[in-house]
Every structure is written in structure tokens, then in C-alpha cells.
Amino acid sequence: MALLKFPVIQLEKSVVFGPNLKPFMLPPRIDTRFLVKPPVIQAKANARIESPKIRNRRMRRKFTGTPTRPRLSVFCSDKQLYAMLVDDQNKKCLFYGSTLQKSIRDNPPCTTVEAARRVGEELIKVCVDLDINEISTYDRNGFARGERIQAFETAIACHGFLPR
């Protein structure tokens, strides 16, 4: 290891320090400009993963329902399915059906998948009664196509109500 060479400063006799001063060595001066840490820039966590609720809010800005072409909104919980025909201009719900309704569930008793298909059939009957031939938007609220949603969609797609 190489010896560090420090500058030697020799002071002559001084009134303040006294007559017998020995030479002493100063450590090198360290430049503090280079010791400052650079700022760390970090990205937000999970920047590429988007919440289904946020995506649904953005989509609802683009699509609105009218009395002749309502928006079909479907919510699927862990065990049940809920469907609504919505007229966004007048802020009215034209149809509401779920797999919990006794009229759909009771005669004859069935599973939730079968009840979801029956909700789709009830939706078709209401659309015929209200003279609705087309649905403006099919809004799944970001939910994946599970068994209940697929059963609901097949009942509606048979009559051509799903938009392409």
C-alpha cells in the first residue's frame, strides 16, 4: 500500500502558538461537490396493471344508452348475476333482473347458471315489449366471461341483441 503524501506546513515561532512548534501535516481537502447522491426516480407500482373499475368508468364516458338503444350493464358477483337495461339520457332503468329473483329461481328450482340463462330470456321478453331492437353497449363492468355470464350471453345472442 502506497503511503499518502500530505503537504507539510511549517510554522515559525508565533506569539499565539508559542516558540516550540513542530511541523504538522494537514489531511487532503475533500471536494464535497461529488459526494452528493443523485436523485432516484422511481416509477409507480404496477403501472401497467389497470383496475377493471377504472377501465369501466372510462368506457362509460364513450357509450351512453337511449330509450330506443339502451346500455346493457351486467354485474357478476361471486355467486349471482345482475343485469340492467339503462337509458342514460333520461337516467332510467328499463329492466332489472337477477338470479336472486324468486320468479326466475323458483319454478322449477335451478342452479345459478340456469338462472342466468333465464335472466337473459326475461331480458329478451322485456325488449320485445318495449320495442327495443338493438342494444347500444354491452357493459360487463370488467368481469371475465365465467359460466354465468356465458349462459346469459348465449340467451341474448340467440336473438341478436349483442352488439358486434
N, C-alpha and C positions, 0 to 999 in steps of 0.2 A: 504494500500500500504506500502510495506516494505521500510524502509529507506536505502538508499545506503550508504555503508561504504567505505569511501575513506581513503587511507593511510595519516596519519598526519605527516608532516615533520616539525620538529622544528629546526630552525637555531639559532646558538648562535650569540653573537654580532660579527659584521664583520666591517671591515674598509670601505668596499664598501657600504654596505646597511645601516649602522648606528647602534646604540646601542639598539634601542627600536623596535625590530622586534617581530611581533606577529606570532603565528603559522598559516599556511595556508594549505589548502587541495588541492591536485592535482587530477584532474579527471582521471579515469582509462584509460590506454593506449588501443586504439582500434587497433586490428590486421587488417591491410588493405589487407592481402592476401585473405581473404574470401569475400571481398566486390567487387571483380572483377566479372562482369557479364559473364556467359558462352556464347560462340559464338552461334548464332542462325543459323541453317541450314535450308534453305527453298528450296522446290522443284520448278521446273519451272512451270509456269501456264499452265494448260491444257496439261499436259504431255501425256495423253492417247488419246487426240484428234489429228488426223493426217490430214493434208491437202490433198485433192484429187490430187492436182498438184504434191506434193512431192511423193505420192504413185505412181502416173503415171510415174514420172521420174525414180523411182526405178524399176518399171516393164519394162520400155523400155530398160533398160540395159540388161535384160534377153532375150527379144524377138526381133528379127530382121527379116525383110522381105527380100525375094529373088525374082528374076524375075518370078520364077515358083510358089512360095508360098509367096505372098506379105502380108504385115500387113494391116489390115483394121482399119483405125482410124476414129472415129466418134466424132464430136463436136456438142453439142446441146446448143444453146443459149436460151434466154427466149422465142423467137418466131420462130426460124428457126433451121434447121438441116443441117449439112455439113458432107460429107463422102469422104474419100480419100483412095485409094489403094496405098500403099507406098512400093517401092523397096529400102530398106535401104542400100543394098550393093552398088548399083550404084547411090544412092541418087536421085531417080527419083519418080515423082508422076505418076502412071499409069492411074489413074482415079480420077476425081474430080466431085462431084455432090452435089448440094444443093437445098433446097426448094425455093430458090430465082430465079433459072434459069427460063427464060421465056419458054424454050422448055418443061420444066416439069410442070410449073404452069399454062400456058395459055390454052392449048387445052385439054379438056374443063376446065374452071376455077374451082379451088378446094380449100379445106382448107389445112392447113399446115400438118395435119395428113395424108391426102390423098397424098399430095405432097411427104411426107417422104416415103410412100409406093412406089411411082413412082421412087424415087431416088434408092430404093433397086432394083426395076426391071431393071433400067438402068445399075446398077452395075452388075447385072447378065448377061445382054447382052454384056457388055464390057469384062467380064471374059470369056465368050464363044468365043468372037472374039480373045482374046489374048491367048487362050488355057490354061487358068488357071482353075485347077480342085479343088484346095484347098487353103484355107487362113491360114497362119501360126498363126496369133494372131488377135483376135478381141479386139480392144482397144477403150473403151468407155470414156477414159480420166477422169474417176472417177465420171461420171454423173450417176444419178439414171435412172432406166428404166421408163421414162414417156410415154405418149401416142405416141409421135413422134418416139421415139427410139423403142418402141414395134412394131409399124407399119412397121418401117424399118427392124427390125429383122424378122418379120413373112415373109416378101417378100424374104428375103435371106434364111431363114431356110427351105422354101419350096423346094429349090434346093440343100440343104445340104451343104451350104457354111459356116455355123457357126461351128468353132471347138468345140469339146466336152471338 
